Amino acid sequence: MATPTTPYDAVLQAARDVTKLDCALDAEMLATALLGSVYAVAEDDRAEAVREFVAEFLTATSRRRTAAATTIREVFARLVPEASGAAGVKRGAQAPAWVGEIGRVQVTGCYAYGDVYGDQTSYLATFAYDDHEAGGPEHAVVALVDHNIGITKDVFVGGPAAGIVERVREMCAGDELTWFREEDPRRLRAEVARHLRITDGLSNLPDEGSLATDRALAGARLALLPAPTLAPVSAEPLSSDERTLLVRRFLDSSEAARFGLTHVSEAELPSLHFCISLVLDHAVSFAEPDPMRWSPAVASLFLLDWVHRRAVLDMDDAAMLPRVTRAWAAYACRQRGLPPTAQSQTDTAIEEMIPEFVRLYTTGERRSPATAAVAQLIADGVDPSDPDALDRWIEAHRDQ
């Protein structure tokens, strides 16, 4: 067989046995895997790159008349109907009987499940072909939304659908730190699509999973769900008054008392309020800001990464911050009604992070350039808010 000279020839070679497949689902899985290579190497809008590739492929192969070529053209056109030229693709005379079932599915169930902390939510939709024999078995689309990084982290298409749903249901029933529910199909589509748009623009994709290979088929299936009637409402950061009220309630709580925050000395008050402000500022850094959403993962992002990049701590602040973090996390868990196991796991995780937090504070290795510069100013006795002092410091260090 001749070596492919273009990407389109490479696709045709990879799909040379498409007509030998048993059903429409097998063909759609082959096609989405082929398009996954385009999605994976795209540099910016990956979904648009796939649409452009399909349009170019349809143009470049318009005169190909082999059964494999005309069949994979139709599968691509049905899988990515927004691609230019997709609507005009005609069925080949030698098309397999199952070609007419490409994309002809009905949704049979919508579900969601995740952890009680709110770190991740998986959305699961099941689909069945109108003609089960030609189309293939009922199958499931699963999309994992990671709320800490604000993306759809993975998608998966597979079956049998009933088995996947049952395994997930049983897993969640046996774990008090997870939940499972039936989901509104409009909400499912809206949430997955909203986070997928962010994923599509990433310069680097998550390393593991089937995101690239299954993206095109998952997108085509989700597009069959009812469209959301209203745009999702984004959570707004707390206003100044809301922050003040929340801080007062926290300092009056049993959790604040347990960690010795209700009666700190006059000298410790500035550090206490500064550390609480860092907790609230960290919540704003998420796409869906919620100061009550705490977990071992959120605590790790805060104590071992964000605070070192974004804040300059003195020794009093560094001593205070772990106490404030443990107290706030415990308070937040109680406010959200999380089970005691969730509260204890979060607290244990934070306690175990403290030595690494101290090490990172001491070395300063994760400070951003801006934070490192401010830290150096403070170490040199310069008030960063004093313009004259800043000018004198800059002049003194101009030639260094």
C-alpha positions as CSV (number, residue, x, y, z in Angstrom):
1,M,0.0,0.0,0.0
2,A,1.3,3.4,-1.0
3,T,2.5,5.7,1.7
4,P,-0.1,8.5,2.4
5,T,1.0,11.8,1.0
6,T,-1.6,14.0,2.8
7,P,-3.4,13.9,6.1
8,Y,-6.6,13.1,4.1
9,D,-4.9,10.1,2.4
10,A,-3.8,8.9,5.9
11,V,-7.4,9.1,7.1
12,L,-8.6,7.1,4.1
13,Q,-6.0,4.5,4.7
14,A,-6.9,4.2,8.4
15,A,-10.5,3.9,7.4
16,R,-10.0,1.4,4.6
17,D,-11.9,-1.3,6.4
18,V,-14.8,0.8,7.6
19,T,-17.3,-1.0,5.4
20,K,-16.5,-4.3,7.2
21,L,-17.6,-3.0,10.5
22,D,-20.7,-4.5,12.1
23,C,-22.8,-1.5,13.0
24,A,-23.1,2.3,13.0
25,L,-21.7,2.6,16.5
26,D,-18.5,0.9,15.5
27,A,-18.1,3.3,12.6
28,E,-18.8,6.3,14.8
29,M,-16.2,5.1,17.3
30,L,-13.6,4.7,14.5
31,A,-14.4,8.2,13.1
32,T,-14.2,9.9,16.5
33,A,-10.8,8.3,17.2
34,L,-9.5,9.5,13.8
35,L,-10.7,13.0,14.5
36,G,-9.2,12.8,18.0
37,S,-5.7,13.0,16.5
38,V,-6.7,16.4,15.0
39,Y,-8.2,17.6,18.3
40,A,-5.1,16.5,20.2
41,V,-2.6,18.5,18.1
42,A,-4.6,21.6,17.6
43,E,-3.0,24.7,19.1
44,D,-6.0,26.9,20.1
45,D,-9.7,26.2,19.4
46,R,-9.6,22.5,19.1
47,A,-13.3,22.0,18.3
48,E,-13.0,24.5,15.4
49,A,-9.9,22.7,14.2
50,V,-11.9,19.5,13.9
51,R,-14.7,21.3,12.0
52,E,-12.1,22.8,9.6
53,F,-10.4,19.5,9.1
54,V,-13.7,17.7,8.3
55,A,-14.6,20.5,5.8
56,E,-11.1,20.2,4.2
57,F,-11.3,16.4,4.1
58,L,-14.7,16.5,2.4
59,T,-13.4,18.8,-0.2
60,A,-10.2,16.9,-0.8
61,T,-12.0,13.6,-1.1
62,S,-15.0,14.7,-3.1
63,R,-14.0,12.6,-6.1
64,R,-13.2,9.5,-4.3
65,R,-15.6,6.7,-5.2
66,T,-14.5,3.7,-3.2
67,A,-16.9,2.3,-0.7
68,A,-14.6,3.1,2.2
69,A,-14.1,6.7,1.1
70,T,-17.8,7.4,0.5
71,T,-18.7,5.7,3.8
72,I,-16.1,7.5,6.0
73,R,-17.1,10.8,4.3
74,E,-20.7,10.2,5.4
75,V,-19.8,9.2,8.9
76,F,-17.7,12.4,9.3
77,A,-20.5,14.5,7.9
78,R,-23.0,13.1,10.3
79,L,-20.6,13.3,13.3
80,V,-19.6,17.0,12.6
81,P,-22.7,18.4,10.8
82,E,-21.5,22.0,11.4
83,A,-18.5,21.5,9.1
84,S,-18.7,23.3,5.8
85,G,-20.0,20.9,3.1
86,A,-21.3,18.3,5.5
87,A,-24.9,18.9,4.5
88,G,-24.1,18.1,0.9
89,V,-22.5,14.7,1.3
90,K,-24.4,12.0,-0.6
91,R,-24.6,8.4,0.3
92,G,-22.4,6.1,-1.8
93,A,-23.9,3.3,-3.9
94,Q,-21.9,0.7,-2.0
95,A,-22.7,2.0,1.5
96,P,-23.2,-0.7,4.2
97,A,-26.7,-1.2,5.5
98,W,-25.9,0.5,8.8
99,V,-24.9,3.9,7.3
100,G,-28.5,5.1,7.6
101,E,-28.4,4.7,11.4
102,I,-25.4,7.0,11.9
103,G,-26.4,9.5,14.6
104,R,-30.0,8.2,14.7
105,V,-30.3,7.7,18.4
106,Q,-32.6,8.7,21.2
107,V,-31.6,9.6,24.7
108,T,-32.8,7.0,27.2
109,G,-31.5,8.4,30.5
110,C,-29.6,11.3,32.1
111,Y,-27.7,11.1,35.4
112,A,-25.1,12.9,37.5
113,Y,-22.8,11.8,40.2
114,G,-19.9,13.2,42.1
115,D,-18.1,13.7,45.4
116,V,-19.8,15.5,48.3
117,Y,-17.0,18.1,48.5
118,G,-18.0,19.4,45.0
119,D,-14.6,18.9,43.5
120,Q,-15.9,16.9,40.5
121,T,-19.2,16.0,38.9
122,S,-19.7,13.3,36.3
123,Y,-22.6,13.6,33.9
124,L,-23.9,10.4,32.2
125,A,-26.3,10.2,29.3
126,T,-27.4,7.0,27.7
127,F,-28.5,6.6,24.1
128,A,-30.2,3.9,21.9
129,Y,-30.4,3.6,18.1
130,D,-33.7,3.6,16.4
131,D,-32.6,0.3,14.8
132,H,-30.7,-1.6,17.4
133,E,-29.5,-4.2,15.0
134,A,-28.0,-1.9,12.4
135,G,-27.1,0.9,14.8
136,G,-25.6,-1.0,17.6
137,P,-26.0,-1.4,21.4
138,E,-27.3,1.2,23.8
139,H,-24.3,3.2,24.9
140,A,-23.4,5.9,27.4
141,V,-21.6,9.2,27.2
142,V,-19.8,10.2,30.4
143,A,-18.3,13.6,30.9
144,L,-16.2,14.5,34.0
145,V,-16.3,18.1,35.0
146,D,-13.6,19.3,37.4
147,H,-14.7,22.3,39.3
148,N,-11.3,23.1,40.8
149,I,-9.8,23.7,37.4
150,G,-13.0,24.6,35.6
151,I,-12.9,22.3,32.7
152,T,-14.5,19.1,31.3
153,K,-11.5,17.0,32.2
154,D,-12.5,13.8,30.3
155,V,-15.2,12.3,28.2
156,F,-15.9,8.6,27.5
157,V,-18.2,6.8,25.1
158,G,-18.9,3.1,25.8
159,G,-21.3,0.4,26.7
160,P,-23.3,-1.5,27.6
161,A,-25.2,1.5,29.0
162,A,-27.2,-0.4,31.5
163,G,-24.1,-1.9,33.0
164,I,-22.3,1.5,33.3
165,V,-25.3,3.1,35.0
166,E,-25.7,0.2,37.4
167,R,-22.0,0.1,38.4
168,V,-22.0,3.9,39.1
169,R,-25.2,3.6,41.1
170,E,-23.8,0.8,43.2
171,M,-20.5,2.6,43.7
172,C,-22.2,5.7,45.0
173,A,-24.6,3.8,47.2
174,G,-21.7,2.2,49.0
175,D,-19.8,5.4,49.6
176,E,-21.1,8.2,51.8
177,L,-18.7,10.6,50.2
178,T,-20.4,10.3,46.8
179,W,-23.9,11.0,45.5
180,F,-26.0,9.9,42.4
181,R,-29.1,11.3,40.9
182,E,-31.2,11.5,37.8
183,E,-30.3,14.7,35.9
184,D,-32.3,17.2,33.9
185,P,-31.0,16.7,30.3
186,R,-31.0,20.5,29.7
187,R,-28.7,21.0,32.7
188,L,-26.5,18.1,31.7
189,R,-26.0,19.5,28.2
190,A,-25.4,23.1,29.5
191,E,-22.9,22.1,32.2
192,V,-20.8,19.8,30.0
193,A,-20.9,22.1,27.0
194,R,-19.9,25.2,29.1
195,H,-16.9,23.4,30.5
196,L,-16.0,21.8,27.2
197,R,-15.7,25.2,25.6
198,I,-12.9,25.9,28.1
199,T,-11.3,22.6,27.5
200,D,-11.3,23.1,23.8
201,G,-9.2,26.2,24.2
202,L,-6.5,24.7,26.4
203,S,-2.9,24.7,25.1
204,N,-2.3,21.4,26.9
205,L,-4.9,18.7,27.4
206,P,-5.1,16.5,30.5
207,D,-2.7,13.6,30.1
208,E,-4.9,10.6,30.7
209,G,-8.4,9.5,29.6
210,S,-10.2,9.4,26.3
211,L,-10.9,13.1,26.0
212,A,-9.4,13.5,22.5
213,T,-10.5,10.3,21.0
214,D,-14.1,10.5,22.1
215,R,-14.6,14.2,21.9
216,A,-16.3,14.4,18.5
217,L,-18.8,11.6,19.2
218,A,-19.6,12.9,22.7
219,G,-20.2,16.3,21.3
220,A,-22.5,15.0,18.7
221,R,-24.5,13.0,21.2
222,L,-24.8,15.9,23.7
223,A,-26.1,18.1,20.9
224,L,-29.1,15.8,20.7
225,L,-30.2,16.7,24.2
226,P,-32.8,19.5,24.7
227,A,-31.2,22.9,24.5
228,P,-31.0,24.8,27.8
229,T,-33.9,27.3,28.0
230,L,-31.8,29.8,30.1
231,A,-28.2,30.6,30.2
232,P,-26.4,29.3,33.3
233,V,-26.2,31.8,36.1
234,S,-22.6,32.4,37.2
235,A,-21.9,32.7,40.9
236,E,-20.9,36.2,41.9
237,P,-18.1,36.9,44.4
238,L,-19.3,38.1,47.8
239,S,-19.8,41.8,48.3
240,S,-17.9,43.7,50.9
241,D,-20.9,43.6,53.3
242,E,-21.4,39.9,52.7
243,R,-17.8,39.2,53.4
244,T,-17.9,41.1,56.6
245,L,-21.0,39.2,57.8
246,L,-19.5,35.9,56.9
247,V,-16.3,36.6,58.8
248,R,-18.3,37.6,61.9
249,R,-20.3,34.4,61.7
250,F,-17.2,32.4,61.3
251,L,-15.4,34.0,64.3
252,D,-18.5,33.3,66.4
253,S,-18.5,29.7,65.4
254,S,-17.5,26.6,67.5
255,E,-14.9,25.8,64.9
256,A,-13.1,29.2,65.4
257,A,-13.2,28.6,69.1
258,R,-11.8,25.1,68.8
259,F,-8.8,26.4,66.9
260,G,-8.2,29.3,69.3
261,L,-9.3,32.1,67.0
262,T,-12.0,33.7,69.1
263,H,-9.8,35.3,71.6
264,V,-6.4,36.0,69.9
265,S,-4.1,38.7,71.3
266,E,-4.1,42.2,70.0
267,A,-0.8,41.5,68.2
268,E,-2.3,38.5,66.4
269,L,-5.4,40.3,65.1
270,P,-3.8,41.7,61.9
271,S,-2.6,38.2,60.9
272,L,-5.9,36.6,61.8
273,H,-7.9,39.0,59.5
274,F,-5.3,38.8,56.8
275,C,-5.4,35.0,56.7
276,I,-9.2,35.0,56.6
277,S,-9.1,37.5,53.7
278,L,-6.8,35.1,51.9
279,V,-9.3,32.3,52.3
280,L,-12.0,34.4,50.8
281,D,-9.8,35.7,48.0
282,H,-8.8,32.1,47.1
283,A,-12.5,31.3,46.6
284,V,-12.8,34.1,44.1
285,S,-10.0,32.5,42.0
286,F,-12.3,29.7,41.0
287,A,-14.7,29.9,38.0
288,E,-17.6,29.3,40.4
289,P,-16.6,31.1,43.6
290,D,-17.9,29.5,46.8
291,P,-16.0,30.2,50.0
292,M,-17.9,27.2,51.6
293,R,-16.6,24.6,49.1
294,W,-13.6,23.0,50.9
295,S,-12.0,19.6,50.4
296,P,-8.6,18.1,50.7
297,A,-8.0,19.0,47.1
298,V,-9.1,22.7,47.6
299,A,-6.9,22.9,50.7
300,S,-3.9,21.6,48.8
301,L,-4.4,24.2,46.0
302,F,-4.7,26.9,48.7
303,L,-1.9,26.0,51.1
304,L,0.6,24.5,48.7
305,D,0.2,26.6,45.6
306,W,-2.0,29.7,45.5
307,V,-1.0,31.4,48.7
308,H,2.7,31.2,47.8
309,R,2.1,32.7,44.4
310,R,-0.3,35.4,45.4
311,A,0.5,36.5,49.0
312,V,3.5,37.7,51.0
313,L,3.4,36.2,54.5
314,D,5.4,37.3,57.5
315,M,6.2,34.8,60.2
316,D,3.1,35.6,62.2
317,D,0.9,35.1,59.1
318,A,2.6,31.8,58.3
319,A,2.0,30.6,61.9
320,M,-1.7,31.7,61.8
321,L,-2.7,30.5,58.3
322,P,-2.8,26.7,59.0
323,R,-5.1,27.3,62.0
324,V,-7.4,29.5,60.1
325,T,-7.5,27.1,57.2
326,R,-8.4,24.1,59.4
327,A,-11.1,26.1,61.3
328,W,-12.6,27.6,58.1
329,A,-12.7,24.2,56.4
330,A,-14.4,22.6,59.4
331,Y,-16.9,25.5,59.5
332,A,-17.6,25.2,55.8
333,C,-18.1,21.5,56.0
334,R,-20.7,21.9,58.8
335,Q,-22.5,24.7,57.0
336,R,-22.9,22.5,53.9
337,G,-24.0,19.6,56.0
338,L,-21.2,17.2,54.9
339,P,-20.9,13.9,56.7
340,P,-18.4,13.7,59.6
341,T,-16.1,11.5,57.5
342,A,-15.7,14.3,55.0
343,Q,-15.0,16.8,57.7
344,S,-12.4,14.6,59.4
345,Q,-10.7,13.7,56.1
346,T,-10.3,17.3,55.2
347,D,-8.9,18.3,58.5
348,T,-6.5,15.3,58.5
349,A,-5.3,16.3,55.0
350,I,-4.7,19.9,56.0
351,E,-2.8,18.8,59.1
352,E,-0.6,16.6,57.0
353,M,0.1,19.5,54.6
354,I,1.5,21.8,57.2
355,P,5.1,20.6,57.0
356,E,5.2,21.1,53.2
357,F,3.5,24.5,53.6
358,V,6.2,25.6,56.1
359,R,8.9,24.3,53.7
360,L,7.5,26.2,50.8
361,Y,7.1,29.4,52.9
362,T,10.7,29.0,54.0
363,T,12.2,28.4,50.6
364,G,9.9,30.7,48.6
365,E,10.3,28.4,45.6
366,R,6.7,28.9,44.4
367,R,6.6,32.6,44.7
368,S,5.7,34.5,41.5
369,P,8.2,37.1,40.4
370,A,5.8,39.9,41.6
371,T,5.4,38.2,45.0
372,A,9.1,37.6,45.3
373,A,9.8,41.3,44.6
374,V,7.4,42.5,47.3
375,A,8.8,40.0,49.7
376,Q,12.3,41.4,49.0
377,L,11.1,44.9,49.6
378,I,9.6,44.0,52.9
379,A,12.7,42.1,53.9
380,D,14.7,45.3,53.1
381,G,12.4,47.3,55.3
382,V,10.7,49.1,52.5
383,D,6.9,49.9,52.6
384,P,5.6,48.8,49.2
385,S,2.8,51.4,49.5
386,D,5.2,54.3,49.9
387,P,6.1,55.6,46.4
388,D,9.1,57.6,47.7
389,A,10.5,54.6,49.5
390,L,10.0,52.5,46.4
391,D,11.9,55.1,44.3
392,R,14.8,55.2,46.7
393,W,15.0,51.4,46.7
394,I,14.9,51.1,43.0
395,E,17.6,53.8,42.6
396,A,19.8,52.0,45.2
397,H,19.5,48.7,43.3
398,R,19.6,50.0,39.8
399,D,23.0,48.6,39.0
400,Q,22.7,45.3,40.9
